[in-house]
């Protein structure tokens, strides 16, 4: 991991998973800080930078989705990638509502080596994206365009990856069946992905320095 290992903040109210994630990631060279209380995790991220937040979904009384909303209200929270972790499958509405704000999803429980591989794979993709944006900024590309490039790339990858863990069921209203409901929701996700891909492609056309 080198002289400056990545620093990861774990927010999870279950001690067994905090300890398991810390053990697994520390063994492969990451620096981990964990909090059981989402409020304390939020305050910690306000005070100091992290390279990644691993956020549990099923917490009480404030769940992971509400915590994600709080994280997005301040600079460190908006700019730090967040990967959700859960023992339950995602539902399609969660992907539609929150997918644009995330960097991915990991399923619990996990095998330590596979968990490390997943986080390594994320940084192996994300670090070159950041480097590409930083190089573009040095070449005169406006900072807001560089931020949009990073965001679009992260959103496309996260939503695509999260679809691998979606629960294949949907709560329909009175006008449609469960199958029609799921088909409708999947069409919404495809529209989101198409919009993000067009945004990314348009940036690349206007600023060919972007290459990732």
C-alpha positions, 0 to 999 in steps of 0.5 A: 500500500506504500508509505501513505496507506489509504485511510478508511472510515467505517460507520457500522453499529454492529461491533462484529462487522466493524471489527471484521472490516477493520481486521480485513482491511488492516491486513491488506495495508489500509488504515481504518477508523471505525465508529458505531454511532453515525453522528460521531462518524459524521463529526469525524469526517467533518474534522479530518479527511478520509479516502473512503467511507464504508457505511452500513445501511441497517442502523438504528435509530439513524440508518445508512441512507439518512446518514448519507444525506447528512454526509452530503451537507458538508464538503468532506462528506460530498467529496469522499466516496461512500460505499454502502455495506449491508447483509440485505439486498438492495431494492431497486428504489434505493438505487434510483434514489441514492445511486448517484451519491454512492461509489459502490456496494459491498455485501456482508458477510464477506471473506476477508480476501474478497473484501480486500480485493473489492476495496483494492479494485475500487481504488485501482479504478478511482485513483486513475480517475482522480489523477486524470481529472487533476492532470486536466485541471493543470492543463486549464480545464475548469475545476467544475468540469473536472468535478463533473467528470469524476462524479459522472464516472463514479455514478456510472460505475456505482449504479452498474455495480449496485445492480448486481445486488438488487432484490428482484422484486418491486412493490407495485401500485394498484395499476401494475403487477410486480413484474411490470413494476420491476420493469418500470423501475429498471427502465428508470435506472437505464435512463439514469445511466444513459444520462450519465454516460451522455454527460461523460461523453460530452465532457470528453468531446469538449476536453479530449484530455480526459481519457479514463 
